[in-house]
Amino acid sequence: MRFSRNHFYTLAFLGVITILLSNAGGVPQAVTLAPGESGVSCNTCHNTPGNFVPQIGLEVKDALGQVVTSYIPGAQYDLKVVVSGTNSPKAYGFQMTSLADNGNTDMGVWSNLGQRVKQITLIGRKYLEQSSPRVDGIFTTKWTAPSQDKGNISFYFAGLAVNLSGNDSGDNNITGKLTLSPSQTSSTQNLNTNQSFLYPNPTKDILTITSEKNIDNLMFYNISGQKVAQIKNENGRIDISKLQQGVYIVNSMSEEGNILGSQRILKL
């Protein structure tokens, strides 16, 4: 079968379009500059930068929408990556991964991926990146912390501001890093928060103790590990109406001061 010159040009054009569309839906290599990567960045392909000056940020919020800088083992968080830039980029892309500082191993579970966000596996790790560029540069997901204290966990991320010209020239990229430390409560006391001896959870005012253990009082810690209250057990009912809204780690204490159990609660 003979191909004319027009056929050749058509196939070449389709090949270029396929490559461009593939890159628009994410990059096939790790470019966050996290430890263990090859060290390449988005500039490897977008190597003729334009006049865009991109910015990138990562926001981590707990169940009450409060920005946090530490994590509680097993807790779920809302993450938002925001990519922006000067000189009016047409759209934005991103890539992100989360690693333990000790050993640079993959940490946490991604879920509820936002619009135009997908999960891929690169160099044996889970990465998130755009499935297609976003005009507003906002990419969201949920992330569940590992069930045990793993020390500091760092998020490595890269953002790309693009002009959608149909080629890689004129675009520009940026990278960033955010580290979450373990909650002081979980790291210093090694609490097991999988127990359940208080209900209802969440609640606005009254907690009921369901444990048969001889609990004398409850110690309340905020997500930063600071002790905020110590409340006496009054016939199995604990009044927390005066506590501020938020997530707490609650230690049940014996009369001798021993920890009998621990549970995470949400005060509405």
TAVEN-V491478 format. One record per backbone hydrogen bond with DSSP energy under -0.5 kcal/mol. NH is the residue of the N-H (numbers start at 1). CO is the residue of the C=O. If there is no record, write none. Layout:
# TAVEN-V491478
nh;co
NH;CO
NH;CO
This chain:
# TAVEN-V491478
nh;co
8;4
9;5
10;6
11;7
12;8
13;9
14;10
15;11
16;12
17;13
18;14
19;15
20;16
21;17
22;18
23;19
24;20
25;21
26;23
37;34
44;41
45;42
46;42
47;45
50;171
54;52
55;84
57;82
59;80
61;78
62;66
65;62
68;60
71;181
74;146
75;72
77;143
78;61
79;77
79;141
80;59
81;139
82;57
82;80
83;81
83;137
84;55
86;53
90;162
91;162
92;134
93;160
95;158
96;128
97;156
99;154
100;105
101;152
103;101
104;100
107;98
109;144
111;142
114;140
117;114
118;129
120;127
122;120
122;125
125;122
127;120
128;96
129;118
130;94
131;116
132;116
134;92
139;81
139;137
141;79
142;111
143;77
144;109
145;75
145;143
153;180
154;99
155;178
156;97
156;154
157;176
158;95
159;174
160;93
161;172
162;91
162;160
170;48
171;168
172;161
174;159
176;157
178;155
180;153
181;69
183;71
187;183
188;184
189;185
190;186
193;191
195;192
195;262
199;208
202;266
203;266
207;238
208;199
209;236
210;197
211;197
215;213
216;253
217;253
218;231
219;251
220;229
221;249
222;226
225;222
228;220
229;220
231;218
233;216
234;232
234;237
235;233
237;234
238;207
240;205
240;238
243;240
246;267
248;265
249;221
250;248
250;263
251;219
251;249
252;261
253;217
254;258
257;254
260;252
260;258
261;252
262;192
263;250
264;193
265;248
267;246
267;265
268;203
268;266
